[in-house]
Every structure is written in C-alpha cells, then in structure tokens.
C-alpha cells in the first residue's frame, strides 16, 4: 500500500476510546464507505478493538432486537476529526486483520522519502550526469508511474553503461517499465558501440568475435 508522509504522521498519533478509555487501534480503511459510498478521504483511521468496550458489548443485543441479525458497533475516529462515532461491524474479527503495521509503515515512509528526493532531482540529473535518481525510480515498483516513465526517457539521455547491471538485476512487476528500460539500454549500448555477450552478459565491443570475459565465440 502506498503511504505518504501525512499518513505516516497520522498513524503515529495516539487516541483513546471515550467509552472504555483503551487506546484506539490504527487500521487501514475499507475499500468503500459503508455509509454514502463516497469514500473515506483517508487511507487510515482509528477504531476501538477492545471486546470489553461497553458500546461494543451492548450493541450486539440492540442489533439483534431491532434488526434480527448479528452485528455490533465499535467506536471509530477519522484522522483530524475532534469526535468519532459508532461504526457497525458484522463480526468480532472485523478490522483485526487490517491493523497498521508500524514497522512496515515506517519502511514505506522511508521509501516514499527516497522517491520524493529522486523526483526532485530529475530536472537536473542529465546536466549533472547523475544516474542515481533515475535508477531509484525505475527500480521502485511503488513509485509514481508517471515519474517512472520520465526516468526511462532520461535513461537514454544519461547514456551511462553503469545503468545496465542494476536494471538487469531488478525483477519488474510493472512490465511496461521493464520494456521501456530495455529499449533505453539497447540504445545506450549502440551509442557506445557495445553489446552484451549472449553467454555471460558482460559488455563487449560490438565488433568483437570472442568475448574477453568468458572466451566464447560471439560472432
């Protein structure tokens, strides 16, 4: 899941349930809003998962009596809202599997920071002959797709053979980006009058008959 710096800071907030005084759990929001279908407006929110919370224990009986089916309510609070309210849940396990992993969220935030820094350097990377931000975006499967496309375009302009090994070693989840990077590599090799040995993948002169690394005939 993509998590930006704002979500990371929100997830670190602490809130207590007004009904049981237990700390609320930070969870990922469902894919749709059960109320109006317009979405949550946030990727994370806070919910009381204390099974001994009064509102949760009491609501089971109320739902059974009024609606004739098994359900209850848990206290829920949206980020930056001063007050929360009840949210219907259909089982005891609801939301227990969507608790935000703080360690993974921290890793996601570090990744996002690197992506943001790389995007900021794209405008000057060719003039500065800086390959790093371009490689960072091309090999970051969670980076913004538009930025990855632009990085592939700049790869050819940088014309640096050192890009080949990192890209070859990366397993692309987004096949289009992998194909664009491959096209750029082919052009870079041609610009340097080089090609890859079909046996050991080392870079050799385009006119070479024998690979200088593995010794096999490549003509």
N, C-alpha and C positions, 0 to 999 in steps of 0.2 A: 504494500500500500504506500502511495506517495504521501509523505507527511512534510509540510513546510515548517519553517521556524515558528510561525504563530501557533500551529497545533502542538508543537513540541513544548512551548511555554505554557499553553493551556493545560496540557496533560500533567504538568508538574504542580499544578495548583492543588490545594487541599480544601475539601468541603465536608461538612458533617450533615447527616440527616437530622432534620428538626424533630422527627418522631422518635428516634431511638438513640440519637447522639453518636452513632457509629460513623466512621469515615466513609464517604461515598467512594465507589469504585469508578475509575475512568475506563470507559468502554468505547468501542467503535460503534457508530450509529448504524442502524439497519439500512438496507439499500433504498427503502422508501419510507415516507412518513405515514404512519397508520391513521393520522387524523385527516389531513386535507390532500395528501398526495403530492404536495408541492416540494417536498424535500426538507431536509433538516437545516440546511445552511451551515453545517459544520460536519467534520469527519469524526469528531469525538464528543462525548458528553459524559455526565456523571450520574450514577444510579446507585441506590442503596440495595446491596445484595445480602443484607442481614436477614436471615429467615425468621429471626425473633422480633423483627421490627413490627410494632403494633399495626401500622397501616397494611402491611403485607398479610399478617395473620388474620386480621379482621375481614379483609376484602374477600377472602375465599368464601365465607358464609354469605356475604352480601350478594356476590355474583350468582351463587347457587340459588338463593331465594328469589332474586329479581329476574334472572335471565335463564335459569335452569341449566347452566353449563359451568364447567370447571375453569375458573380463571381468578386472577387476583390483581393487585396493584403494587407497584414499587414506586418509591419516591424518586423522581428524576429531575435533574437540573441541567439546563443548557449553558454552555460557556457564556460568560459575561452577563448572565441574567441574574438579577438580585434575588429572585424567588423561583423555586421549582414547583412541581406538582405531581399528581399521581399518573402513572403510566401502566396500562393494562399489560399483563403477562399471562401467557397461557400455560406455563409450567414452572416448576421450581428451578429447572435448568436454564430458563431463558436468560440470555446475556452472560451467563457464567463462562461461556466459551469465547466471548468477544472482549474480554478484559485486555486493556492495552498493556503490552509487554514493555516496560520502561527501558530495559536494556536494548531491545530491538528498535524502540522509538529513538533512543539516543544514537544508535548506529545510523538510522535513517536521517536524522538531523545532520550528522557529520557528512553523510553522502550528499545531502542537499546543499550544504555549505560549499563543498568542493565543486558541485555542479554550477552553483551561482558564481563562484570565482572564475570558473572556466568560461562561462558565457560572457563575463565582463571582459575577458582578455581576447575574445575572438576578433574584435575590430583592429587590434594591433599585432596579433600573433604573426602575421605574414611579414610585416615590416621588421619585427623583432626576431624573426626566424625561430619562433617559439612553438615547438611541436606539442608540448605538454597539454595545453588546454584542449587542443583538437583531439588528441588521443583519449583524454579523460572523458569527453562527451561521446565519442564514437563507441567506446567500450563500456559506457554506463547504460545498462539496459533500462534503468528507471528515469533517465534524463529526458527532458522535454524533446519530443520528436522533431520539432522544427529546428532546434539547436543542433541536434544530431545530423540533420540533413545539411545544415550550413557547414558543420565541421567536416563532413565528407567533401564538400565543394572546396574548402580551404586546404584540404589534404594535398590535392594536386598542386595548388599554388605554392605550398611549402616545399614540395619536391624533395623530400628528405627520405632517403632509403631506410633510416632508422625506424620508420613507422611500420615496416613490414612485419617484423617478428612479433610485436605486441598485438597487432591485428590478427595475424595468423594464429596466435595462441588463444585468442578470445573465441568463445562459443556464442555466436549471435542468436539471441532469442527473436529479435526482430530481423527477419531475413532480408528485408529491403535495405536496411542499413548495411548489412554484411555485403550485399551485392554492390552497393554504391562505393563502399570502401575498396572492394575488389577491383572495380573499374578504375579507381584512382591509383591503386597500386600498379596495375598494368601500365598506365600512362607514365607513372614515375619511373618504372624500370626502363621503359622505352626512352624517356628523356635522358637517362644516364647510360644508355646503350648497354643495359644489363638484362639478365633473365634469371629465373630460378632453375637450379638443377632439378630435373624431374625425379631424381633418386634420393638426394639428401637435402633438397630445398635450400641449399646455400646459394648466395648471389654470385653469379659468374658473368663474365663478359658475353655479350650477345653472340659474338662470332666464335666463342670457344668450342673446340671439338671434344676436349677432355675436361671433366670437372677437376679443378685444382684441389678440391677438398676430399671427394670420395674416390677420385681416379677413374670413374666410369665414363664411357664414351657417351656424349650427349648430342652428337650431331644428328 
